[in-house]
């Protein structure tokens, strides 16, 4: 009898801010200016104070930039 295998959804990884900035092509100062104005992909702070964002959120933001 074969056992059924359950497929897992791909993990939506957390991207460090420094990596995201390289992908977007902006400086850290621009990032914080955008954040203060409510622009850019949503990011979260880890308990240690580091900034991370979901890969899916970053990809959606990049697609939005390409469409504009």
PDB file of N, H, CA, C and O in Angstrom:
ATOM      1  N   UNK A   1       0.836  -1.171   0.000  1.00  0.00           N
ATOM      2  CA  UNK A   1       0.000   0.000   0.000  1.00  0.00           C
ATOM      3  C   UNK A   1       0.888   1.243   0.000  1.00  0.00           C
ATOM      4  O   UNK A   1       1.792   1.369   0.826  1.00  0.00           O
ATOM      5  N   UNK A   2       0.632   2.124  -0.897  1.00  0.00           N
ATOM      6  H   UNK A   2      -0.103   2.021  -1.568  1.00  0.00           H
ATOM      7  CA  UNK A   2       1.426   3.345  -0.999  1.00  0.00           C
ATOM      8  C   UNK A   2       0.896   4.376  -0.008  1.00  0.00           C
ATOM      9  O   UNK A   2      -0.312   4.525   0.177  1.00  0.00           O
ATOM     10  N   UNK A   3       1.800   5.059   0.603  1.00  0.00           N
ATOM     11  H   UNK A   3       2.782   4.938   0.453  1.00  0.00           H
ATOM     12  CA  UNK A   3       1.384   6.119   1.518  1.00  0.00           C
ATOM     13  C   UNK A   3       1.277   7.428   0.752  1.00  0.00           C
ATOM     14  O   UNK A   3       2.076   7.716  -0.138  1.00  0.00           O
ATOM     15  N   UNK A   4       0.303   8.186   1.108  1.00  0.00           N
ATOM     16  H   UNK A   4      -0.346   7.952   1.832  1.00  0.00           H
ATOM     17  CA  UNK A   4       0.097   9.483   0.454  1.00  0.00           C
ATOM     18  C   UNK A   4       1.115  10.477   1.008  1.00  0.00           C
ATOM     19  O   UNK A   4       1.335  10.568   2.216  1.00  0.00           O
ATOM     20  N   UNK A   5       1.711  11.197   0.111  1.00  0.00           N
ATOM     21  H   UNK A   5       1.532  11.124  -0.870  1.00  0.00           H
ATOM     22  CA  UNK A   5       2.642  12.231   0.553  1.00  0.00           C
ATOM     23  C   UNK A   5       1.952  13.580   0.447  1.00  0.00           C
ATOM     24  O   UNK A   5       1.266  13.872  -0.533  1.00  0.00           O
ATOM     25  N   UNK A   6       2.138  14.364   1.432  1.00  0.00           N
ATOM     26  H   UNK A   6       2.695  14.127   2.228  1.00  0.00           H
ATOM     27  CA  UNK A   6       1.529  15.680   1.458  1.00  0.00           C
ATOM     28  C   UNK A   6       2.544  16.694   0.943  1.00  0.00           C
ATOM     29  O   UNK A   6       3.673  16.758   1.431  1.00  0.00           O
ATOM     30  N   UNK A   7       2.138  17.475  -0.034  1.00  0.00           N
ATOM     31  H   UNK A   7       1.221  17.422  -0.430  1.00  0.00           H
ATOM     32  CA  UNK A   7       3.030  18.505  -0.565  1.00  0.00           C
ATOM     33  C   UNK A   7       2.918  19.752   0.292  1.00  0.00           C
ATOM     34  O   UNK A   7       1.829  20.173   0.682  1.00  0.00           O
ATOM     35  N   UNK A   8       4.035  20.307   0.562  1.00  0.00           N
ATOM     36  H   UNK A   8       4.919  19.964   0.246  1.00  0.00           H
ATOM     37  CA  UNK A   8       4.059  21.542   1.342  1.00  0.00           C
ATOM     38  C   UNK A   8       4.113  22.729   0.396  1.00  0.00           C
ATOM     39  O   UNK A   8       4.720  22.670  -0.673  1.00  0.00           O
ATOM     40  N   UNK A   9       3.471  23.793   0.810  1.00  0.00           N
ATOM     41  H   UNK A   9       2.978  23.841   1.679  1.00  0.00           H
ATOM     42  CA  UNK A   9       3.541  25.030   0.037  1.00  0.00           C
ATOM     43  C   UNK A   9       4.955  25.580   0.156  1.00  0.00           C
ATOM     44  O   UNK A   9       5.593  25.416   1.196  1.00  0.00           O
ATOM     45  N   UNK A  10       5.456  26.230  -0.892  1.00  0.00           N
ATOM     46  H   UNK A  10       4.938  26.363  -1.737  1.00  0.00           H
ATOM     47  CA  UNK A  10       6.798  26.793  -0.790  1.00  0.00           C
ATOM     48  C   UNK A  10       6.870  27.823   0.331  1.00  0.00           C
ATOM     49  O   UNK A  10       5.933  28.588   0.559  1.00  0.00           O
ATOM     50  N   UNK A  11       7.979  27.824   1.007  1.00  0.00           N
ATOM     51  H   UNK A  11       8.740  27.203   0.822  1.00  0.00           H
ATOM     52  CA  UNK A  11       8.160  28.752   2.127  1.00  0.00           C
ATOM     53  C   UNK A  11       8.410  30.145   1.576  1.00  0.00           C
ATOM     54  O   UNK A  11       9.239  30.346   0.689  1.00  0.00           O
ATOM     55  N   UNK A  12       7.675  31.095   2.122  1.00  0.00           N
ATOM     56  H   UNK A  12       7.002  30.932   2.843  1.00  0.00           H
ATOM     57  CA  UNK A  12       7.838  32.492   1.739  1.00  0.00           C
ATOM     58  C   UNK A  12       8.943  33.064   2.621  1.00  0.00           C
ATOM     59  O   UNK A  12       8.688  33.506   3.741  1.00  0.00           O
ATOM     60  N   UNK A  13      10.160  33.052   2.113  1.00  0.00           N
ATOM     61  H   UNK A  13      10.367  32.693   1.204  1.00  0.00           H
ATOM     62  CA  UNK A  13      11.317  33.414   2.924  1.00  0.00           C
ATOM     63  C   UNK A  13      11.328  34.893   3.324  1.00  0.00           C
ATOM     64  O   UNK A  13      10.702  35.733   2.678  1.00  0.00           O
ATOM     65  N   UNK A  14      12.037  35.180   4.380  1.00  0.00           N
ATOM     66  H   UNK A  14      12.545  34.497   4.905  1.00  0.00           H
ATOM     67  CA  UNK A  14      12.240  36.551   4.836  1.00  0.00           C
ATOM     68  C   UNK A  14      13.547  37.050   4.233  1.00  0.00           C
ATOM     69  O   UNK A  14      14.589  36.417   4.401  1.00  0.00           O
ATOM     70  N   UNK A  15      13.500  38.171   3.539  1.00  0.00           N
ATOM     71  H   UNK A  15      12.653  38.686   3.403  1.00  0.00           H
ATOM     72  CA  UNK A  15      14.656  38.749   2.864  1.00  0.00           C
ATOM     73  C   UNK A  15      15.227  39.872   3.729  1.00  0.00           C
ATOM     74  O   UNK A  15      14.480  40.758   4.144  1.00  0.00           O
ATOM     75  N   UNK A  16      16.534  39.858   4.010  1.00  0.00           N
ATOM     76  H   UNK A  16      17.141  39.138   3.673  1.00  0.00           H
ATOM     77  CA  UNK A  16      17.139  40.953   4.757  1.00  0.00           C
ATOM     78  C   UNK A  16      17.036  42.270   3.981  1.00  0.00           C
ATOM     79  O   UNK A  16      17.044  42.275   2.750  1.00  0.00           O
ATOM     80  N   UNK A  17      16.942  43.366   4.699  1.00  0.00           N
ATOM     81  H   UNK A  17      16.936  43.362   5.699  1.00  0.00           H
ATOM     82  CA  UNK A  17      16.808  44.674   4.071  1.00  0.00           C
ATOM     83  C   UNK A  17      17.952  44.949   3.102  1.00  0.00           C
ATOM     84  O   UNK A  17      17.717  45.470   2.012  1.00  0.00           O
ATOM     85  N   UNK A  18      19.169  44.616   3.471  1.00  0.00           N
ATOM     86  H   UNK A  18      19.360  44.193   4.357  1.00  0.00           H
ATOM     87  CA  UNK A  18      20.315  44.893   2.598  1.00  0.00           C
ATOM     88  C   UNK A  18      20.175  44.191   1.249  1.00  0.00           C
ATOM     89  O   UNK A  18      20.508  44.768   0.214  1.00  0.00           O
ATOM     90  N   UNK A  19      19.686  42.950   1.252  1.00  0.00           N
ATOM     91  H   UNK A  19      19.416  42.480   2.093  1.00  0.00           H
ATOM     92  CA  UNK A  19      19.477  42.219  -0.003  1.00  0.00           C
ATOM     93  C   UNK A  19      18.338  42.842  -0.817  1.00  0.00           C
ATOM     94  O   UNK A  19      18.424  42.944  -2.041  1.00  0.00           O
ATOM     95  N   UNK A  20      17.284  43.253  -0.133  1.00  0.00           N
ATOM     96  H   UNK A  20      17.214  43.171   0.861  1.00  0.00           H
ATOM     97  CA  UNK A  20      16.146  43.875  -0.811  1.00  0.00           C
ATOM     98  C   UNK A  20      16.555  45.194  -1.459  1.00  0.00           C
ATOM     99  O   UNK A  20      16.115  45.503  -2.567  1.00  0.00           O
ATOM    100  N   UNK A  21      17.386  45.967  -0.784  1.00  0.00           N
ATOM    101  H   UNK A  21      17.744  45.716   0.116  1.00  0.00           H
ATOM    102  CA  UNK A  21      17.831  47.250  -1.329  1.00  0.00           C
ATOM    103  C   UNK A  21      18.629  47.052  -2.615  1.00  0.00           C
ATOM    104  O   UNK A  21      18.505  47.839  -3.553  1.00  0.00           O
ATOM    105  N   UNK A  22      19.437  46.014  -2.656  1.00  0.00           N
ATOM    106  H   UNK A  22      19.537  45.375  -1.894  1.00  0.00           H
ATOM    107  CA  UNK A  22      20.206  45.712  -3.865  1.00  0.00           C
ATOM    108  C   UNK A  22      19.249  45.343  -5.000  1.00  0.00           C
ATOM    109  O   UNK A  22      19.421  45.799  -6.131  1.00  0.00           O
ATOM    110  N   UNK A  23      18.242  44.520  -4.702  1.00  0.00           N
ATOM    111  H   UNK A  23      18.102  44.150  -3.784  1.00  0.00           H
ATOM    112  CA  UNK A  23      17.282  44.117  -5.735  1.00  0.00           C
ATOM    113  C   UNK A  23      16.470  45.303  -6.250  1.00  0.00           C
ATOM    114  O   UNK A  23      16.208  45.404  -7.449  1.00  0.00           O
ATOM    115  N   UNK A  24      16.071  46.200  -5.347  1.00  0.00           N
ATOM    116  H   UNK A  24      16.283  46.118  -4.374  1.00  0.00           H
ATOM    117  CA  UNK A  24      15.286  47.369  -5.753  1.00  0.00           C
ATOM    118  C   UNK A  24      16.182  48.388  -6.440  1.00  0.00           C
ATOM    119  O   UNK A  24      15.750  49.085  -7.359  1.00  0.00           O
ATOM    120  N   UNK A  25      17.433  48.475  -5.993  1.00  0.00           N
ATOM    121  H   UNK A  25      17.784  47.909  -5.246  1.00  0.00           H
ATOM    122  CA  UNK A  25      18.382  49.412  -6.585  1.00  0.00           C
ATOM    123  C   UNK A  25      18.344  50.786  -5.942  1.00  0.00           C
ATOM    124  O   UNK A  25      18.493  51.804  -6.618  1.00  0.00           O
ATOM    125  N   UNK A  26      18.141  50.809  -4.626  1.00  0.00           N
ATOM    126  H   UNK A  26      18.019  49.982  -4.077  1.00  0.00           H
ATOM    127  CA  UNK A  26      18.097  52.082  -3.894  1.00  0.00           C
ATOM    128  C   UNK A  26      19.034  52.020  -2.698  1.00  0.00           C
ATOM    129  O   UNK A  26      19.495  50.949  -2.305  1.00  0.00           O
ATOM    130  N   UNK A  27      19.307  53.194  -2.125  1.00  0.00           N
ATOM    131  H   UNK A  27      18.932  54.064  -2.444  1.00  0.00           H
ATOM    132  CA  UNK A  27      20.153  53.271  -0.929  1.00  0.00           C
ATOM    133  C   UNK A  27      19.295  53.101   0.321  1.00  0.00           C
ATOM    134  O   UNK A  27      18.068  53.177   0.275  1.00  0.00           O
ATOM    135  N   UNK A  28      19.975  52.873   1.422  1.00  0.00           N
ATOM    136  H   UNK A  28      20.972  52.811   1.459  1.00  0.00           H
ATOM    137  CA  UNK A  28      19.281  52.752   2.707  1.00  0.00           C
ATOM    138  C   UNK A  28      18.556  54.047   3.058  1.00  0.00           C
ATOM    139  O   UNK A  28      17.454  54.009   3.605  1.00  0.00           O
ATOM    140  N   UNK A  29      19.168  55.200   2.748  1.00  0.00           N
ATOM    141  H   UNK A  29      20.064  55.230   2.304  1.00  0.00           H
ATOM    142  CA  UNK A  29      18.531  56.491   3.030  1.00  0.00           C
ATOM    143  C   UNK A  29      17.229  56.638   2.242  1.00  0.00           C
ATOM    144  O   UNK A  29      16.229  57.123   2.773  1.00  0.00           O
ATOM    145  N   UNK A  30      17.245  56.222   0.986  1.00  0.00           N
ATOM    146  H   UNK A  30      18.057  55.828   0.555  1.00  0.00           H
ATOM    147  CA  UNK A  30      16.030  56.273   0.172  1.00  0.00           C
ATOM    148  C   UNK A  30      14.966  55.358   0.754  1.00  0.00           C
ATOM    149  O   UNK A  30      13.787  55.712   0.790  1.00  0.00           O
ATOM    150  N   UNK A  31      15.382  54.178   1.210  1.00  0.00           N
ATOM    151  H   UNK A  31      16.339  53.891   1.181  1.00  0.00           H
ATOM    152  CA  UNK A  31      14.437  53.238   1.814  1.00  0.00           C
ATOM    153  C   UNK A  31      13.712  53.881   2.986  1.00  0.00           C
ATOM    154  O   UNK A  31      12.485  53.821   3.069  1.00  0.00           O
ATOM    155  N   UNK A  32      14.465  54.497   3.891  1.00  0.00           N
ATOM    156  H   UNK A  32      15.462  54.546   3.823  1.00  0.00           H
ATOM    157  CA  UNK A  32      13.836  55.097   5.068  1.00  0.00           C
ATOM    158  C   UNK A  32      12.977  56.294   4.698  1.00  0.00           C
ATOM    159  O   UNK A  32      11.961  56.543   5.347  1.00  0.00           O
ATOM    160  N   UNK A  33      13.357  57.034   3.681  1.00  0.00           N
ATOM    161  H   UNK A  33      14.182  56.832   3.154  1.00  0.00           H
ATOM    162  CA  UNK A  33      12.524  58.144   3.208  1.00  0.00           C
ATOM    163  C   UNK A  33      11.212  57.603   2.651  1.00  0.00           C
ATOM    164  O   UNK A  33      10.141  58.131   2.949  1.00  0.00           O
ATOM    165  N   UNK A  34      11.298  56.550   1.842  1.00  0.00           N
ATOM    166  H   UNK A  34      12.168  56.121   1.599  1.00  0.00           H
ATOM    167  CA  UNK A  34      10.094  55.911   1.299  1.00  0.00           C
ATOM    168  C   UNK A  34       9.213  55.386   2.427  1.00  0.00           C
ATOM    169  O   UNK A  34       7.995  55.560   2.407  1.00  0.00           O
ATOM    170  N   UNK A  35       9.835  54.746   3.402  1.00  0.00           N
ATOM    171  H   UNK A  35      10.825  54.605   3.417  1.00  0.00           H
ATOM    172  CA  UNK A  35       9.065  54.180   4.514  1.00  0.00           C
ATOM    173  C   UNK A  35       8.314  55.271   5.259  1.00  0.00           C
ATOM    174  O   UNK A  35       7.151  55.086   5.617  1.00  0.00           O
ATOM    175  N   UNK A  36       8.960  56.404   5.498  1.00  0.00           N
ATOM    176  H   UNK A  36       9.905  56.555   5.207  1.00  0.00           H
ATOM    177  CA  UNK A  36       8.314  57.519   6.194  1.00  0.00           C
ATOM    178  C   UNK A  36       7.140  58.081   5.402  1.00  0.00           C
ATOM    179  O   UNK A  36       6.204  58.631   5.982  1.00  0.00           O
ATOM    180  N   UNK A  37       7.187  57.945   4.078  1.00  0.00           N
ATOM    181  H   UNK A  37       7.948  57.498   3.607  1.00  0.00           H
ATOM    182  CA  UNK A  37       6.112  58.442   3.208  1.00  0.00           C
ATOM    183  C   UNK A  37       5.068  57.371   2.905  1.00  0.00           C
ATOM    184  O   UNK A  37       4.105  57.631   2.182  1.00  0.00           O
ATOM    185  N   UNK A  38       5.250  56.176   3.450  1.00  0.00           N
ATOM    186  H   UNK A  38       6.031  55.965   4.037  1.00  0.00           H
ATOM    187  CA  UNK A  38       4.284  55.108   3.241  1.00  0.00           C
ATOM    188  C   UNK A  38       4.413  54.404   1.902  1.00  0.00           C
ATOM    189  O   UNK A  38       3.462  53.787   1.423  1.00  0.00           O
ATOM    190  N   UNK A  39       5.585  54.496   1.303  1.00  0.00           N
ATOM    191  H   UNK A  39       6.358  54.996   1.693  1.00  0.00           H
ATOM    192  CA  UNK A  39       5.826  53.874  -0.001  1.00  0.00           C
ATOM    193  C   UNK A  39       6.775  52.704   0.176  1.00  0.00           C
ATOM    194  O   UNK A  39       7.568  52.675   1.117  1.00  0.00           O
ATOM    195  N   UNK A  40       6.695  51.750  -0.718  1.00  0.00           N
ATOM    196  H   UNK A  40       6.051  51.773  -1.482  1.00  0.00           H
ATOM    197  CA  UNK A  40       7.619  50.623  -0.689  1.00  0.00           C
ATOM    198  C   UNK A  40       6.975  49.391  -0.100  1.00  0.00           C
ATOM    199  O   UNK A  40       5.868  49.452   0.433  1.00  0.00           O
ATOM    200  N   UNK A  41       7.675  48.264  -0.196  1.00  0.00           N
ATOM    201  H   UNK A  41       8.575  48.215  -0.629  1.00  0.00           H
ATOM    202  CA  UNK A  41       7.126  47.011   0.322  1.00  0.00           C
ATOM    203  C   UNK A  41       7.075  47.010   1.845  1.00  0.00           C
ATOM    204  O   UNK A  41       7.908  47.621   2.514  1.00  0.00           O
ATOM    205  N   UNK A  42       6.081  46.313   2.371  1.00  0.00           N
ATOM    206  H   UNK A  42       5.404  45.817   1.827  1.00  0.00           H
ATOM    207  CA  UNK A  42       5.930  46.207   3.817  1.00  0.00           C
ATOM    208  C   UNK A  42       7.100  45.419   4.406  1.00  0.00           C
ATOM    209  O   UNK A  42       7.498  44.387   3.866  1.00  0.00           O
ATOM    210  N   UNK A  43       7.634  45.905   5.498  1.00  0.00           N
ATOM    211  H   UNK A  43       7.310  46.743   5.937  1.00  0.00           H
ATOM    212  CA  UNK A  43       8.759  45.239   6.165  1.00  0.00           C
ATOM    213  C   UNK A  43       8.440  45.083   7.646  1.00  0.00           C
ATOM    214  O   UNK A  43       7.613  45.808   8.199  1.00  0.00           O
ATOM    215  N   UNK A  44       9.096  44.144   8.264  1.00  0.00           N
ATOM    216  H   UNK A  44       9.768  43.555   7.815  1.00  0.00           H
ATOM    217  CA  UNK A  44       8.914  43.867   9.693  1.00  0.00           C
ATOM    218  C   UNK A  44      10.263  43.915  10.389  1.00  0.00           C
ATOM    219  O   UNK A  44      11.304  43.675   9.779  1.00  0.00           O
ATOM    220  N   UNK A  45      10.227  44.228  11.667  1.00  0.00           N
ATOM    221  H   UNK A  45       9.381  44.424  12.163  1.00  0.00           H
ATOM    222  CA  UNK A  45      11.428  44.193  12.502  1.00  0.00           C
ATOM    223  C   UNK A  45      11.450  42.869  13.252  1.00  0.00           C
ATOM    224  O   UNK A  45      10.429  42.434  13.785  1.00  0.00           O
ATOM    225  N   UNK A  46      12.610  42.234  13.293  1.00  0.00           N
ATOM    226  H   UNK A  46      13.439  42.587  12.860  1.00  0.00           H
ATOM    227  CA  UNK A  46      12.773  41.018  14.079  1.00  0.00           C
ATOM    228  C   UNK A  46      12.951  41.416  15.533  1.00  0.00           C
ATOM    229  O   UNK A  46      13.174  42.592  15.824  1.00  0.00           O
ATOM    230  N   UNK A  47      12.857  40.465  16.453  1.00  0.00           N
ATOM    231  H   UNK A  47      12.676  39.510  16.217  1.00  0.00           H
ATOM    232  CA  UNK A  47      13.090  40.795  17.858  1.00  0.00           C
ATOM    233  C   UNK A  47      14.474  41.389  18.126  1.00  0.00           C
ATOM    234  O   UNK A  47      14.665  42.088  19.121  1.00  0.00           O
ATOM    235  N   UNK A  48      15.432  41.114  17.251  1.00  0.00           N
ATOM    236  H   UNK A  48      15.277  40.546  16.443  1.00  0.00           H
ATOM    237  CA  UNK A  48      16.779  41.663  17.427  1.00  0.00           C
ATOM    238  C   UNK A  48      16.942  43.016  16.746  1.00  0.00           C
ATOM    239  O   UNK A  48      18.027  43.598  16.774  1.00  0.00           O
ATOM    240  N   UNK A  49      15.859  43.527  16.127  1.00  0.00           N
ATOM    241  H   UNK A  49      14.978  43.055  16.104  1.00  0.00           H
ATOM    242  CA  UNK A  49      15.901  44.851  15.529  1.00  0.00           C
ATOM    243  C   UNK A  49      16.250  44.891  14.049  1.00  0.00           C
ATOM    244  O   UNK A  49      16.324  45.970  13.462  1.00  0.00           O
ATOM    245  N   UNK A  50      16.463  43.742  13.444  1.00  0.00           N
ATOM    246  H   UNK A  50      16.402  42.865  13.921  1.00  0.00           H
ATOM    247  CA  UNK A  50      16.789  43.713  12.014  1.00  0.00           C
ATOM    248  C   UNK A  50      15.507  43.850  11.191  1.00  0.00           C
ATOM    249  O   UNK A  50      14.431  43.446  11.631  1.00  0.00           O
ATOM    250  N   UNK A  51      15.634  44.419  10.000  1.00  0.00           N
ATOM    251  H   UNK A  51      16.508  44.747   9.643  1.00  0.00           H
ATOM    252  CA  UNK A  51      14.480  44.626   9.130  1.00  0.00           C
ATOM    253  C   UNK A  51      14.464  43.531   8.069  1.00  0.00           C
ATOM    254  O   UNK A  51      15.478  43.265   7.423  1.00  0.00           O
ATOM    255  N   UNK A  52      13.309  42.902   7.898  1.00  0.00           N
ATOM    256  H   UNK A  52      12.486  43.119   8.423  1.00  0.00           H
ATOM    257  CA  UNK A  52      13.132  41.837   6.921  1.00  0.00           C
ATOM    258  C   UNK A  52      11.808  42.059   6.188  1.00  0.00           C
ATOM    259  O   UNK A  52      10.903  42.711   6.709  1.00  0.00           O
ATOM    260  N   UNK A  53      11.703  41.511   4.974  1.00  0.00           N
ATOM    261  H   UNK A  53      12.438  40.982   4.551  1.00  0.00           H
ATOM    262  CA  UNK A  53      10.438  41.536   4.257  1.00  0.00           C
ATOM    263  C   UNK A  53      10.228  40.201   3.575  1.00  0.00           C
ATOM    264  O   UNK A  53      11.182  39.501   3.237  1.00  0.00           O
ATOM    265  N   UNK A  54       8.977  39.863   3.381  1.00  0.00           N
ATOM    266  H   UNK A  54       8.203  40.433   3.656  1.00  0.00           H
ATOM    267  CA  UNK A  54       8.641  38.607   2.721  1.00  0.00           C
ATOM    268  C   UNK A  54       9.029  38.662   1.249  1.00  0.00           C
ATOM    269  O   UNK A  54       8.892  39.699   0.600  1.00  0.00           O
ATOM    270  N   UNK A  55       9.507  37.554   0.736  1.00  0.00           N
ATOM    271  H   UNK A  55       9.618  36.712   1.263  1.00  0.00           H
ATOM    272  CA  UNK A  55       9.888  37.456  -0.672  1.00  0.00           C
ATOM    273  C   UNK A  55       8.695  37.788  -1.567  1.00  0.00           C
ATOM    274  O   UNK A  55       8.858  38.485  -2.569  1.00  0.00           O
ATOM    275  N   UNK A  56       7.509  37.307  -1.227  1.00  0.00           N
ATOM    276  H   UNK A  56       7.376  36.742  -0.413  1.00  0.00           H
ATOM    277  CA  UNK A  56       6.330  37.561  -2.060  1.00  0.00           C
ATOM    278  C   UNK A  56       5.977  39.043  -2.104  1.00  0.00           C
ATOM    279  O   UNK A  56       5.553  39.547  -3.144  1.00  0.00           O
ATOM    280  N   UNK A  57       6.146  39.741  -0.992  1.00  0.00           N
ATOM    281  H   UNK A  57       6.490  39.331  -0.147  1.00  0.00           H
ATOM    282  CA  UNK A  57       5.854  41.175  -0.932  1.00  0.00           C
ATOM    283  C   UNK A  57       6.875  41.948  -1.768  1.00  0.00           C
ATOM    284  O   UNK A  57       6.514  42.874  -2.495  1.00  0.00           O
ATOM    285  N   UNK A  58       8.135  41.571  -1.665  1.00  0.00           N
ATOM    286  H   UNK A  58       8.429  40.819  -1.074  1.00  0.00           H
ATOM    287  CA  UNK A  58       9.182  42.230  -2.441  1.00  0.00           C
ATOM    288  C   UNK A  58       8.973  41.996  -3.936  1.00  0.00           C
ATOM    289  O   UNK A  58       9.089  42.929  -4.731  1.00  0.00           O
ATOM    290  N   UNK A  59       8.667  40.758  -4.323  1.00  0.00           N
ATOM    291  H   UNK A  59       8.573  40.000  -3.677  1.00  0.00           H
ATOM    292  CA  UNK A  59       8.440  40.457  -5.736  1.00  0.00           C
ATOM    293  C   UNK A  59       7.245  41.227  -6.291  1.00  0.00           C
ATOM    294  O   UNK A  59       7.291  41.721  -7.417  1.00  0.00           O
ATOM    295  N   UNK A  60       6.173  41.328  -5.499  1.00  0.00           N
ATOM    296  H   UNK A  60       6.136  40.927  -4.584  1.00  0.00           H
ATOM    297  CA  UNK A  60       4.988  42.081  -5.941  1.00  0.00           C
ATOM    298  C   UNK A  60       5.329  43.562  -6.118  1.00  0.00           C
ATOM    299  O   UNK A  60       4.859  44.199  -7.061  1.00  0.00           O
ATOM    300  N   UNK A  61       6.139  44.107  -5.222  1.00  0.00           N
ATOM    301  H   UNK A  61       6.521  43.590  -4.457  1.00  0.00           H
ATOM    302  CA  UNK A  61       6.545  45.510  -5.330  1.00  0.00           C
ATOM    303  C   UNK A  61       7.394  45.731  -6.580  1.00  0.00           C
ATOM    304  O   UNK A  61       7.204  46.716  -7.294  1.00  0.00           O
ATOM    305  N   UNK A  62       8.320  44.826  -6.844  1.00  0.00           N
ATOM    306  H   UNK A  62       8.474  44.025  -6.265  1.00  0.00           H
ATOM    307  CA  UNK A  62       9.169  44.939  -8.029  1.00  0.00           C
ATOM    308  C   UNK A  62       8.349  44.845  -9.311  1.00  0.00           C
ATOM    309  O   UNK A  62       8.628  45.556 -10.277  1.00  0.00           O
ATOM    310  N   UNK A  63       7.341  43.975  -9.329  1.00  0.00           N
ATOM    311  H   UNK A  63       7.114  43.398  -8.544  1.00  0.00           H
ATOM    312  CA  UNK A  63       6.469  43.875 -10.497  1.00  0.00           C
ATOM    313  C   UNK A  63       5.683  45.169 -10.684  1.00  0.00           C
ATOM    314  O   UNK A  63       5.475  45.614 -11.813  1.00  0.00           O
ATOM    315  N   UNK A  64       5.251  45.768  -9.584  1.00  0.00           N
ATOM    316  H   UNK A  64       5.421  45.406  -8.668  1.00  0.00           H
ATOM    317  CA  UNK A  64       4.531  47.039  -9.637  1.00  0.00           C
ATOM    318  C   UNK A  64       5.421  48.144 -10.217  1.00  0.00           C
ATOM    319  O   UNK A  64       4.956  48.978 -10.995  1.00  0.00           O
ATOM    320  N   UNK A  65       6.698  48.146  -9.837  1.00  0.00           N
ATOM    321  H   UNK A  65       7.076  47.469  -9.205  1.00  0.00           H
ATOM    322  CA  UNK A  65       7.638  49.126 -10.368  1.00  0.00           C
ATOM    323  C   UNK A  65       7.834  48.934 -11.877  1.00  0.00           C
ATOM    324  O   UNK A  65       7.907  49.906 -12.629  1.00  0.00           O
ATOM    325  N   UNK A  66       7.918  47.684 -12.303  1.00  0.00           N
ATOM    326  H   UNK A  66       7.859  46.895 -11.692  1.00  0.00           H
ATOM    327  CA  UNK A  66       8.091  47.388 -13.729  1.00  0.00           C
ATOM    328  C   UNK A  66       6.878  47.822 -14.545  1.00  0.00           C
ATOM    329  O   UNK A  66       7.011  48.263 -15.687  1.00  0.00           O
ATOM    330  N   UNK A  67       5.695  47.692 -13.949  1.00  0.00           N
ATOM    331  H   UNK A  67       5.587  47.333 -13.021  1.00  0.00           H
ATOM    332  CA  UNK A  67       4.461  48.032 -14.658  1.00  0.00           C
ATOM    333  C   UNK A  67       4.278  49.544 -14.802  1.00  0.00           C
ATOM    334  O   UNK A  67       3.591  50.011 -15.711  1.00  0.00           O
ATOM    335  N   UNK A  68       4.893  50.294 -13.905  1.00  0.00           N
ATOM    336  H   UNK A  68       5.450  49.914 -13.167  1.00  0.00           H
ATOM    337  CA  UNK A  68       4.705  51.755 -13.911  1.00  0.00           C
ATOM    338  C   UNK A  68       5.476  52.435 -15.018  1.00  0.00           C
ATOM    339  O   UNK A  68       5.418  53.658 -15.150  1.00  0.00           O
TER     340      UNK A  68
END
